Amino acid sequence: MQLYPAIDMKNGKCVRLTQGLFDNVKVYGDSPADMAKLWASQGATFLHLVDLDGALAGHSVNESAIRAIVEQVKTPVELGGGLRSREAVQYMLDLGVSRCIIGTKAAQQPEFIRELVDQFGPERIVAGVDAKDGMVAVEGWERTSALTALELCLKMKEYGVRHIVYTDISRDGMLTGPNVPYTKMLTEKTGLDVIASGGVSSMEDLETLYKNGIQGAIIGKALYENRIHLPEAIARYEARK
């Protein structure tokens, strides 16, 4: 199982939100690059970056922090938040980002994903499926669409996507455990690499995800609150991919 330490960026700092609420912010560091170096030093093999300001603005905002990470850390990174044009994706890939995560645009214009996969390949483009009560949320989680998460995932598979980051917004930053049944259902019904995001709080949560066949997990607040020791988690789960 691939583990992804999360680095969420707002106003150039490393933060965590609770349930995606932009007025519920906790700052964990002034330098996202320093945080990336910390996780890399502890053995991280992939990092998950989110430009929170970009998700609201609709374009990349924390470019300087992203640039510092890819310049200072050799660990591959995936990036989400505000990537809503082919030019924006091209720019970030050229900058050194390994994978771009498309959320809002994937829900609003699914064919856009097909164009990106055709141009950049399925290993460079990830669909971000963020849901409240099973319904896809867009625009920085500020609005809910008429699509279910499963419907969107199946559409993404049809368009050549291999990797999905599935976030249960109600659990994000809550340390209440991921939505394992829904994540498992998405994995089984799509056959895709569905990466669980939101709520991972302990090694027990990782064990449950692993036993249910989930192929990836993003770990955020649990790392920052010292509930999960990254080297131990990597030794236990990435060796069992």
C-alpha positions as CSV (number, residue, x, y, z in Angstrom):
1,M,0.0,0.0,0.0
2,Q,1.4,3.4,-1.0
3,L,1.5,6.0,1.7
4,Y,1.3,9.7,1.0
5,P,2.2,12.2,3.7
6,A,0.1,15.3,3.1
7,I,1.4,18.9,2.9
8,D,-1.5,21.3,2.6
9,M,-0.5,24.9,1.7
10,K,-2.3,28.1,2.6
11,N,-0.7,31.5,2.5
12,G,2.7,29.9,1.9
13,K,2.5,27.9,5.2
14,C,1.9,24.2,6.0
15,V,-1.6,23.9,7.5
16,R,-4.4,21.4,8.1
17,L,-8.1,22.2,7.7
18,T,-10.9,20.4,9.6
19,Q,-13.7,19.1,7.3
20,G,-12.4,21.3,4.5
21,L,-13.5,24.5,6.3
22,F,-11.2,27.4,5.4
23,D,-12.1,29.2,8.6
24,N,-10.9,26.1,10.6
25,V,-7.2,26.2,10.0
26,K,-4.2,25.0,12.1
27,V,-0.7,26.1,11.1
28,Y,1.9,23.4,11.5
29,G,4.9,25.1,9.9
30,D,6.0,28.2,8.1
31,S,7.9,26.2,5.4
32,P,6.2,23.5,3.4
33,A,9.6,22.7,1.9
34,D,11.0,22.0,5.4
35,M,8.0,19.7,6.1
36,A,8.6,17.9,2.8
37,K,12.3,17.4,3.7
38,L,11.2,16.0,7.1
39,W,8.9,13.4,5.6
40,A,11.5,12.5,2.9
41,S,14.1,12.0,5.7
42,Q,11.7,9.6,7.4
43,G,11.4,7.5,4.2
44,A,8.4,9.0,2.4
45,T,8.3,7.6,-1.2
46,F,5.6,9.9,-2.5
47,L,4.2,13.2,-1.2
48,H,0.7,14.6,-1.5
49,L,0.6,18.4,-1.9
50,V,-2.5,20.6,-1.9
51,D,-2.7,24.3,-2.8
52,L,-5.7,25.2,-0.7
53,D,-5.7,28.8,-1.9
54,G,-5.5,27.5,-5.4
55,A,-8.6,25.3,-4.9
56,L,-10.6,28.4,-4.1
57,A,-9.1,30.7,-6.6
58,G,-9.2,28.3,-9.5
59,H,-5.5,28.7,-10.3
60,S,-2.2,27.9,-8.6
61,V,-1.4,30.3,-5.7
62,N,1.4,28.7,-3.7
63,E,3.7,28.2,-6.6
64,S,6.8,29.4,-4.8
65,A,6.3,26.8,-2.0
66,I,5.7,24.1,-4.6
67,R,8.8,25.1,-6.5
68,A,10.9,25.0,-3.3
69,I,9.6,21.5,-2.5
70,V,10.4,20.0,-5.9
71,E,13.8,21.7,-6.0
72,Q,14.8,20.6,-2.5
73,V,13.3,17.1,-2.3
74,K,13.9,14.3,-4.6
75,T,10.8,12.4,-3.5
76,P,8.1,12.4,-6.2
77,V,5.0,14.6,-5.5
78,E,1.4,14.8,-6.6
79,L,-0.3,18.2,-6.5
80,G,-3.9,19.2,-6.3
81,G,-5.7,22.6,-6.0
82,G,-6.7,25.0,-8.7
83,L,-5.4,23.0,-11.7
84,R,-8.2,23.7,-14.1
85,S,-6.5,24.2,-17.5
86,R,-4.1,22.2,-19.7
87,E,-1.6,25.0,-19.4
88,A,-1.6,24.9,-15.6
89,V,-1.1,21.1,-15.7
90,Q,1.7,21.4,-18.2
91,Y,3.4,24.2,-16.1
92,M,3.4,22.1,-12.9
93,L,4.6,19.0,-14.7
94,D,7.4,21.0,-16.2
95,L,8.2,22.4,-12.8
96,G,8.9,19.0,-11.5
97,V,5.5,17.7,-10.1
98,S,5.1,14.0,-10.9
99,R,1.3,13.9,-10.9
100,C,-1.4,16.5,-11.2
101,I,-4.7,16.0,-9.4
102,I,-7.8,17.4,-11.1
103,G,-10.9,17.8,-8.9
104,T,-13.4,20.5,-9.8
105,K,-12.8,20.3,-13.5
106,A,-13.1,16.5,-13.5
107,A,-16.6,16.8,-12.1
108,Q,-17.7,19.7,-14.2
109,Q,-16.1,18.7,-17.5
110,P,-15.1,15.1,-17.4
111,E,-13.9,15.1,-21.0
112,F,-11.2,17.5,-19.9
113,I,-9.6,14.5,-18.1
114,R,-9.7,12.5,-21.2
115,E,-7.7,15.2,-23.0
116,L,-5.1,15.4,-20.2
117,V,-4.7,11.6,-20.1
118,D,-4.3,11.5,-23.9
119,Q,-1.6,14.2,-23.7
120,F,0.3,13.4,-20.6
121,G,-0.5,9.7,-19.9
122,P,-2.4,8.0,-17.1
123,E,0.6,8.1,-14.6
124,R,0.7,11.9,-14.6
125,I,-3.0,12.7,-14.2
126,V,-5.0,11.8,-11.1
127,A,-8.7,12.4,-10.6
128,G,-9.6,14.0,-7.3
129,V,-13.0,12.8,-6.1
130,D,-14.1,14.7,-3.1
131,A,-17.5,13.8,-1.7
132,K,-20.1,14.8,1.0
133,D,-22.6,12.1,1.7
134,G,-21.6,10.3,-1.5
135,M,-22.1,13.4,-3.7
136,V,-19.1,15.0,-5.4
137,A,-18.1,18.4,-4.0
138,V,-16.3,21.1,-6.1
139,E,-14.7,24.5,-6.0
140,G,-12.7,24.0,-2.8
141,W,-15.5,21.9,-1.4
142,E,-17.8,25.0,-1.3
143,R,-20.4,23.4,-3.6
144,T,-21.9,20.0,-4.2
145,S,-22.6,18.6,-7.7
146,A,-25.3,16.2,-8.9
147,L,-22.8,13.4,-9.4
148,T,-22.2,10.5,-7.1
149,A,-18.6,9.6,-6.3
150,L,-19.1,6.2,-8.0
151,E,-20.5,7.7,-11.2
152,L,-17.5,10.1,-11.5
153,C,-15.0,7.3,-10.8
154,L,-16.5,5.1,-13.5
155,K,-16.5,8.0,-15.9
156,M,-12.8,8.6,-15.1
157,K,-12.0,5.0,-15.7
158,E,-13.7,5.2,-19.1
159,Y,-11.4,8.2,-19.9
160,G,-8.2,6.3,-19.1
161,V,-7.6,7.4,-15.5
162,R,-5.8,4.9,-13.3
163,H,-5.4,6.8,-10.0
164,I,-8.2,8.3,-7.9
165,V,-7.8,10.3,-4.7
166,Y,-11.1,9.8,-2.9
167,T,-11.8,12.2,0.0
168,D,-14.7,11.9,2.4
169,I,-14.9,15.5,3.4
170,S,-16.9,14.9,6.6
171,R,-13.9,12.9,7.9
172,D,-11.1,15.2,6.7
173,G,-9.0,16.4,9.5
174,M,-11.3,14.8,12.1
175,L,-9.1,11.8,13.1
176,T,-12.2,9.7,13.1
177,G,-11.1,7.0,10.7
178,P,-11.4,6.9,6.9
179,N,-14.7,5.8,5.2
180,V,-13.5,2.3,4.6
181,P,-16.7,0.7,3.2
182,Y,-17.2,3.4,0.6
183,T,-13.5,3.4,-0.4
184,K,-13.6,-0.4,-0.7
185,M,-16.7,-0.2,-2.8
186,L,-15.1,2.3,-5.2
187,T,-12.0,0.1,-5.4
188,E,-14.0,-3.1,-6.2
189,K,-16.5,-1.5,-8.6
190,T,-13.9,0.4,-10.6
191,G,-10.7,-1.7,-10.3
192,L,-8.8,1.6,-10.0
193,D,-6.0,2.6,-7.6
194,V,-8.3,4.4,-5.2
195,I,-6.3,6.4,-2.7
196,A,-8.1,6.9,0.6
197,S,-8.0,10.5,1.9
198,G,-9.6,12.0,5.0
199,G,-9.8,10.7,8.6
200,V,-6.7,8.4,8.8
201,S,-5.9,8.6,12.5
202,S,-3.9,5.6,13.5
203,M,-1.9,2.5,12.5
204,E,-5.2,0.6,13.1
205,D,-6.8,2.7,10.3
206,L,-4.0,1.8,7.9
207,E,-4.3,-1.8,8.8
208,T,-8.0,-1.7,8.1
209,L,-7.4,0.0,4.7
210,Y,-4.8,-2.6,3.8
211,K,-6.9,-5.6,4.8
212,N,-9.8,-4.2,2.6
213,G,-7.6,-4.0,-0.5
214,I,-7.1,-0.2,-0.6
215,Q,-4.0,0.5,-2.5
216,G,-3.1,4.0,-1.2
217,A,-3.6,6.2,1.8
218,I,-3.0,9.9,2.4
219,I,-1.9,10.7,6.0
220,G,-2.3,14.3,7.2
221,K,-3.2,15.4,10.7
222,A,-2.3,12.0,12.2
223,L,1.4,12.7,11.2
224,Y,1.3,16.2,12.5
225,E,-0.3,15.2,15.8
226,N,2.2,12.3,16.2
227,R,-0.4,9.6,16.1
228,I,1.4,7.8,13.3
229,H,5.1,7.3,13.1
230,L,5.9,7.5,9.4
231,P,9.0,5.2,9.3
232,E,7.1,2.5,11.1
233,A,4.1,2.9,8.8
234,I,6.3,2.7,5.7
235,A,8.1,-0.4,7.0
236,R,4.8,-2.1,7.8
237,Y,2.7,-1.2,4.8
238,E,4.8,-0.2,1.8
239,A,6.8,-3.5,2.1
240,R,3.4,-5.2,1.6
241,K,2.4,-3.5,-1.6
